Amino acid sequence: MSAEPKAPPQPAHDPIEELARRLYIELCGRVFSEIGSDKPKPQPKALAQLSFKLAEVFQIANLEFNPTAIAAREAKAKASVNLDNVQLDFGAPAKG
């Protein structure tokens, strides 16, 4: 019997990182593809920082203004159980 090799664990899905990556690729494509421009080009690290800031702001605005995202957030909140309000009584069992 041979043991099957375990698949490496998948990194957690981070929507901000995913959006920032897409923004970064687009920004770099636009900035560094300009030909004949005398304007100084920003550092790639600065574009990466800008991409993350834009992605974070977009996610916040999405939850404030997008009706679909608002409805999904409210449905998730209704479906979750808030254990802070649950009171359990571990009193002595009844003798019979």
C-alpha positions in Angstrom: 0.0 0.0 0.0 1.3 3.4 -0.9 0.2 6.5 0.8 -1.2 9.1 -1.6 0.7 12.4 -1.5 -1.2 15.1 0.1 -2.0 18.1 -2.0 -0.4 21.3 -0.8 -2.8 23.5 1.2 -4.5 26.2 -0.9 -3.9 29.7 0.2 -7.0 31.4 1.6 -9.0 33.4 -1.0 -8.3 37.1 -0.5 -10.6 39.2 -2.7 -8.6 42.4 -2.0 -5.3 40.7 -3.1 -6.9 39.4 -6.2 -8.4 42.8 -7.2 -5.1 44.5 -6.3 -3.2 42.1 -8.6 -5.6 42.8 -11.5 -5.3 46.6 -10.9 -1.5 46.4 -10.7 -1.3 44.5 -14.0 -3.5 47.0 -15.7 -1.7 50.0 -14.2 1.7 48.7 -15.1 0.5 48.0 -18.6 -0.8 51.5 -19.1 2.1 53.3 -17.4 5.0 51.4 -18.9 3.6 51.0 -22.4 3.6 54.7 -23.1 6.2 55.4 -25.8 7.8 58.7 -26.3 6.6 60.2 -23.1 9.0 62.4 -21.2 7.0 62.1 -17.9 8.8 60.2 -15.2 7.4 56.7 -14.5 6.4 55.7 -11.0 8.2 52.9 -9.2 6.5 49.5 -9.5 6.3 49.3 -5.7 4.4 52.6 -5.7 2.0 51.2 -8.2 1.5 48.0 -6.1 0.8 50.2 -3.0 -1.7 52.2 -5.0 -3.3 49.0 -6.3 -3.9 47.7 -2.7 -5.3 51.0 -1.6 -7.7 51.1 -4.5 -8.8 47.5 -3.9 -9.5 48.2 -0.2 -11.5 51.3 -1.0 -13.4 49.5 -3.7 -14.4 46.7 -1.3 -15.6 49.2 1.3 -17.6 51.2 -1.3 -19.0 47.9 -2.8 -20.5 47.0 0.6 -22.0 50.5 1.0 -23.4 51.2 -2.4 -23.9 47.9 -4.3 -27.4 46.6 -3.6 -26.4 43.0 -4.4 -23.5 43.1 -2.0 -25.7 44.8 0.7 -28.4 42.1 0.3 -25.8 39.3 0.5 -24.2 40.8 3.6 -27.7 41.1 5.3 -28.6 37.5 4.3 -25.4 36.2 5.8 -26.0 38.2 9.0 -29.5 36.8 9.3 -28.3 33.2 8.7 -25.5 33.4 11.3 -26.0 32.6 14.9 -24.9 35.1 17.5 -23.6 33.1 20.4 -23.2 36.2 22.5 -26.9 36.3 23.2 -27.2 32.6 24.1 -27.5 31.8 27.8 -26.9 28.2 28.9 -27.9 26.8 32.2 -25.7 24.1 33.5 -27.7 23.5 36.6 -27.7 20.3 38.6 -29.5 17.5 36.8 -32.8 16.5 38.3 -32.7 13.6 40.7 -35.1 10.9 39.9 
